[in-house]
Amino acid sequence: MEMLTQILISAISSGTPLLLAVLGGILIERSGITQLGAEGLMLMGAVIACLVFIHTGSLALTLLCVLAVSGMLGLLHGFLCVTLHANQVVCGLAMTIFGAGLSAYLGKPVSGQPLVGAVPKLDLPWLENVPFLGKIFAHLDLFTWFSFVLVLAMHVFIHRTSWGLHLRAVGDNPATADVMGIPVVAVRYACLVIGSMLIGIGGADLLLVYTPTWNEGMTSGRGWIAVALIIFARWNPIRALACAYFFGVLDTLGFRVQLIGSHIPSYFLKMIPYIVTILVLMFLGWRNRNKPSGAPEALGVPYIREQRF
């Protein structure tokens, strides 16, 4: 039982950065913009968090800088995709390449420097008396609790508010939404900026909590896994929670297998979460081949106002 508890705690720690990235991607893609730049945004969020925290020691200032840089990158992405109507797949790939290259350059002076205790834990002693779950949730960090609240808030926003209805309308049929007076361009810009901020915070969480030292390419493809899990979760925040922690469990199991002295090469163990994610996506694609995918109908299609009237 103790080992299971430790595995779940590690899975939550591993899955939280991914969850934040998936939630940001869901918000962006719900507006009809394809998000393939998550890897670059996470790397930029991680390196900015490392640089600012090392030089200031302030978590609040670190988060503000991460939000500012990620928001500006989201604004740039919006200018290319929404205003200039550029190809969204190419723009996303360019964002990933740009983020990977710039983060590698900026992170060279601080590579390998530890950042221990950057994010405080929220201790809830009264939860420790709850069987099993108490030990898991009694000492989680602030980012994890923020992600829990964010999942509920996004679910309510998308499915239970008029603003969420406007968002879904923009993602499904921007021309009709425009006729009804919904500002399509403003909605897409807002989603790109806020969603990019969440993805950047996911990168910061990866560095400040899960792996508290900067290394080039430290996301190890988590941005691409986030893109896959958006589809896996069918653009639903509640499903995203389960998907992110499912990946976290697989990631943690590979590490635990190494600890017990397995002779399986570590490279193969590190491949397990990615292989299983691909296999699950293939299975779900086959099982739901005759069902609606759940994706916004206008996803990836540039909206040119004069074109539809």
C-alpha positions as CSV (number, residue, x, y, z in Angstrom):
1,M,0.0,0.0,0.0
2,E,2.8,2.4,0.8
3,M,4.4,1.8,-2.6
4,L,1.1,2.4,-4.3
5,T,0.8,5.7,-2.5
6,Q,4.3,6.8,-3.5
7,I,3.6,5.8,-7.1
8,L,0.4,7.9,-7.2
9,I,2.1,10.9,-5.5
10,S,4.9,10.7,-8.1
11,A,2.3,10.3,-10.9
12,I,0.6,13.5,-9.9
13,S,3.9,15.4,-9.8
14,S,4.8,14.0,-13.2
15,G,1.3,14.6,-14.7
16,T,0.6,18.1,-13.5
17,P,2.9,19.9,-16.0
18,L,1.3,17.9,-18.8
19,L,-2.2,18.6,-17.4
20,L,-1.5,22.4,-17.5
21,A,-0.3,22.1,-21.1
22,V,-3.3,20.0,-22.2
23,L,-5.7,22.5,-20.6
24,G,-4.0,25.4,-22.4
25,G,-4.2,23.4,-25.7
26,I,-7.8,22.6,-25.2
27,L,-8.7,26.3,-24.7
28,I,-6.8,27.2,-27.9
29,E,-8.2,24.5,-30.0
30,R,-11.7,25.1,-28.8
31,S,-11.5,28.4,-30.6
32,G,-10.5,26.7,-33.8
33,I,-6.7,27.2,-33.8
34,T,-4.5,24.1,-34.1
35,Q,-1.9,24.1,-31.4
36,L,1.3,22.3,-32.3
37,G,3.7,24.7,-30.5
38,A,3.3,23.3,-27.0
39,E,6.8,21.8,-26.9
40,G,8.4,25.2,-27.6
41,L,6.1,27.1,-25.2
42,M,6.9,24.6,-22.4
43,L,10.6,24.9,-23.0
44,M,10.4,28.7,-23.0
45,G,8.3,28.7,-19.8
46,A,10.9,26.4,-18.1
47,V,14.0,28.4,-19.1
48,I,12.4,31.8,-18.2
49,A,11.4,30.4,-14.8
50,C,14.9,29.1,-14.2
51,L,16.6,32.4,-15.2
52,V,14.3,34.6,-13.2
53,F,14.2,32.5,-10.1
54,I,18.0,32.1,-10.0
55,H,18.5,35.9,-10.3
56,T,15.6,37.1,-8.0
57,G,14.5,34.2,-5.8
58,S,10.9,35.4,-6.1
59,L,8.3,32.9,-7.1
60,A,5.7,35.6,-7.8
61,L,8.1,37.5,-10.1
62,T,9.1,34.3,-11.8
63,L,5.5,33.4,-12.6
64,L,4.8,36.9,-13.9
65,C,7.7,36.7,-16.2
66,V,6.7,33.3,-17.5
67,L,3.1,34.6,-18.1
68,A,4.4,37.6,-19.9
69,V,6.8,35.7,-22.2
70,S,4.3,33.0,-22.9
71,G,1.5,35.5,-23.5
72,M,3.7,37.4,-26.0
73,L,4.5,34.2,-27.9
74,G,0.7,33.4,-28.0
75,L,0.1,36.9,-29.3
76,L,2.7,36.3,-32.0
77,H,1.0,33.0,-32.9
78,G,-2.3,34.8,-33.1
79,F,-0.9,37.5,-35.4
80,L,0.3,34.8,-37.8
81,C,-2.7,32.5,-37.7
82,V,-5.6,34.9,-37.0
83,T,-4.6,38.1,-38.7
84,L,-2.3,36.9,-41.5
85,H,-4.3,33.6,-42.0
86,A,-1.0,31.7,-42.1
87,N,-1.0,27.9,-42.1
88,Q,-1.6,26.9,-38.5
89,V,0.4,23.6,-38.7
90,V,3.4,25.4,-40.0
91,C,3.1,28.2,-37.4
92,G,2.9,25.6,-34.6
93,L,5.9,23.8,-35.8
94,A,7.8,27.0,-36.2
95,M,6.9,27.9,-32.6
96,T,8.3,24.6,-31.4
97,I,11.5,25.0,-33.3
98,F,11.9,28.7,-32.2
99,G,11.2,27.8,-28.5
100,A,13.6,24.9,-28.5
101,G,16.4,26.9,-30.1
102,L,16.0,30.0,-28.0
103,S,15.5,28.1,-24.7
104,A,18.7,26.2,-25.4
105,Y,20.6,29.4,-26.0
106,L,19.2,31.2,-23.0
107,G,19.7,28.3,-20.7
108,K,23.4,27.6,-21.3
109,P,24.6,29.9,-18.4
110,V,22.3,28.2,-15.8
111,S,22.4,24.6,-17.0
112,G,22.6,22.2,-14.1
113,Q,22.0,24.7,-11.3
114,P,19.6,23.3,-8.7
115,L,16.4,25.1,-7.7
116,V,15.2,23.3,-4.6
117,G,12.1,24.4,-2.7
118,A,11.1,27.0,-5.2
119,V,7.4,26.1,-4.9
120,P,5.9,25.6,-1.4
121,K,3.7,22.7,-0.5
122,L,0.2,23.3,0.8
123,D,0.2,21.2,4.0
124,L,-3.3,20.0,5.1
125,P,-2.7,17.9,8.2
126,W,-6.3,17.2,8.7
127,L,-6.4,15.2,5.5
128,E,-3.8,12.7,6.8
129,N,-6.5,10.9,8.8
130,V,-8.4,10.0,5.6
131,P,-7.6,6.4,4.6
132,F,-5.3,6.1,1.5
133,L,-6.2,9.4,-0.2
134,G,-5.1,11.5,2.8
135,K,-1.4,10.7,2.4
136,I,-1.7,11.5,-1.3
137,F,-3.4,14.9,-1.1
138,A,-2.2,16.2,2.3
139,H,1.2,17.6,1.0
140,L,0.7,18.6,-2.6
141,D,2.4,21.7,-4.1
142,L,0.5,24.9,-5.1
143,F,0.8,24.2,-8.8
144,T,-1.1,20.9,-8.4
145,W,-3.9,22.4,-6.4
146,F,-4.1,25.2,-9.0
147,S,-4.4,22.6,-11.8
148,F,-7.3,20.9,-9.9
149,V,-9.2,24.2,-9.6
150,L,-8.4,25.0,-13.2
151,V,-9.9,21.8,-14.5
152,L,-13.2,22.5,-12.7
153,A,-13.2,26.1,-13.7
154,M,-12.6,25.3,-17.4
155,H,-15.2,22.6,-17.5
156,V,-17.8,25.0,-16.0
157,F,-16.7,27.8,-18.3
158,I,-16.9,25.8,-21.5
159,H,-20.0,23.8,-20.8
160,R,-22.1,25.9,-18.4
161,T,-21.6,29.6,-19.3
162,S,-22.7,31.8,-22.2
163,W,-19.0,32.8,-22.8
164,G,-18.2,29.1,-23.2
165,L,-21.1,28.8,-25.7
166,H,-19.6,31.7,-27.6
167,L,-16.2,29.9,-27.6
168,R,-17.6,26.7,-28.9
169,A,-19.5,28.6,-31.6
170,V,-16.3,30.2,-32.8
171,G,-14.6,26.9,-32.9
172,D,-17.4,25.1,-34.7
173,N,-18.7,27.8,-37.1
174,P,-17.0,31.2,-36.9
175,A,-19.1,32.6,-39.8
176,T,-22.4,32.0,-37.9
177,A,-20.8,33.2,-34.7
178,D,-19.8,36.4,-36.5
179,V,-23.3,36.9,-37.8
180,M,-24.6,36.6,-34.2
181,G,-22.3,39.4,-33.1
182,I,-19.6,37.3,-31.4
183,P,-16.1,38.9,-32.0
184,V,-14.4,35.9,-33.6
185,V,-10.9,37.5,-33.9
186,A,-11.0,38.8,-30.3
187,V,-12.1,35.4,-28.9
188,R,-9.3,33.6,-30.8
189,Y,-6.7,36.0,-29.7
190,A,-7.8,35.8,-26.1
191,C,-7.7,32.0,-26.2
192,L,-4.3,31.9,-27.8
193,V,-2.8,34.3,-25.2
194,I,-4.4,32.6,-22.2
195,G,-3.8,29.1,-23.5
196,S,-0.1,29.9,-24.2
197,M,0.2,31.2,-20.7
198,L,-1.1,28.0,-19.3
199,I,1.3,25.9,-21.4
200,G,4.2,28.2,-20.3
201,I,3.2,27.6,-16.6
202,G,3.2,23.9,-17.4
203,G,6.9,24.2,-18.4
204,A,7.6,26.3,-15.3
205,D,6.0,23.6,-13.1
206,L,8.1,21.0,-14.8
207,L,11.3,22.9,-13.8
208,L,10.4,24.3,-10.4
209,V,8.7,21.2,-9.0
210,Y,9.3,18.0,-11.0
211,T,12.8,18.4,-12.3
212,P,14.3,21.4,-10.4
213,T,17.3,22.0,-12.7
214,W,17.5,23.3,-16.3
215,N,18.8,21.0,-19.0
216,E,18.4,21.5,-22.7
217,G,15.4,19.8,-24.1
218,M,14.2,18.9,-20.6
219,T,10.6,18.5,-21.6
220,S,11.5,15.2,-23.5
221,G,8.6,15.5,-25.9
222,R,6.0,16.3,-23.3
223,G,4.7,19.1,-25.5
224,W,3.9,16.6,-28.2
225,I,2.3,14.2,-25.7
226,A,0.1,17.1,-24.7
227,V,-1.0,17.5,-28.3
228,A,-1.9,13.8,-28.4
229,L,-3.7,13.9,-25.1
230,I,-5.9,16.8,-26.3
231,I,-7.3,14.3,-28.8
232,F,-7.3,11.5,-26.3
233,A,-9.3,13.7,-23.9
234,R,-11.7,14.7,-26.7
235,W,-11.2,18.4,-25.9
236,N,-12.7,17.9,-22.5
237,P,-11.0,19.3,-19.3
238,I,-12.2,16.5,-17.0
239,R,-11.0,13.8,-19.4
240,A,-7.7,15.7,-19.6
241,L,-7.1,15.2,-15.9
242,A,-7.4,11.5,-16.2
243,C,-5.3,11.4,-19.3
244,A,-2.4,13.5,-17.8
245,Y,-2.2,11.3,-14.7
246,F,-2.4,8.2,-16.8
247,F,0.8,9.3,-18.5
248,G,2.2,10.2,-15.1
249,V,1.6,6.7,-13.8
250,L,3.3,5.2,-16.8
251,D,6.2,7.6,-16.4
252,T,6.6,6.8,-12.8
253,L,6.3,3.0,-13.3
254,G,9.3,3.1,-15.6
255,F,11.4,4.9,-13.0
256,R,10.3,2.4,-10.2
257,V,11.2,-0.6,-12.4
258,Q,14.7,0.9,-12.6
259,L,14.9,1.3,-8.8
260,I,14.1,-2.4,-8.1
261,G,17.1,-3.4,-10.1
262,S,15.6,-4.4,-13.4
263,H,18.0,-5.3,-16.2
264,I,15.8,-3.7,-18.8
265,P,17.8,-0.8,-20.4
266,S,16.6,2.6,-19.1
267,Y,16.0,3.9,-22.7
268,F,13.3,1.2,-23.2
269,L,11.6,2.0,-19.9
270,K,11.5,5.7,-20.8
271,M,9.8,4.8,-24.1
272,I,6.9,3.1,-22.3
273,P,4.7,6.2,-21.7
274,Y,5.1,7.4,-25.3
275,I,4.4,4.0,-26.8
276,V,1.4,3.3,-24.7
277,T,0.0,6.8,-25.5
278,I,0.3,6.1,-29.2
279,L,-1.3,2.7,-28.9
280,V,-4.2,4.0,-26.9
281,L,-4.8,6.8,-29.5
282,M,-4.7,4.2,-32.3
283,F,-7.2,2.0,-30.4
284,L,-9.5,4.9,-29.7
285,G,-9.3,6.0,-33.3
286,W,-10.3,2.6,-34.4
287,R,-13.1,2.1,-31.9
288,N,-14.6,5.6,-32.6
289,R,-14.0,5.5,-36.4
290,N,-17.7,5.8,-37.1
291,K,-18.4,8.4,-34.3
292,P,-17.9,12.1,-34.2
293,S,-14.3,12.9,-33.0
294,G,-15.4,15.7,-30.7
295,A,-13.0,18.2,-32.3
296,P,-14.2,21.7,-33.1
297,E,-15.5,21.6,-36.7
298,A,-13.5,24.6,-37.8
299,L,-10.3,23.5,-36.2
300,G,-7.3,24.4,-38.4
301,V,-9.4,26.4,-40.9
302,P,-8.5,30.2,-41.1
303,Y,-11.5,32.4,-40.9
304,I,-11.7,35.2,-43.5
305,R,-14.7,37.3,-42.8
306,E,-15.6,38.3,-46.4
307,Q,-15.2,34.7,-47.7
308,R,-18.4,33.4,-46.1
309,F,-20.9,36.1,-47.0
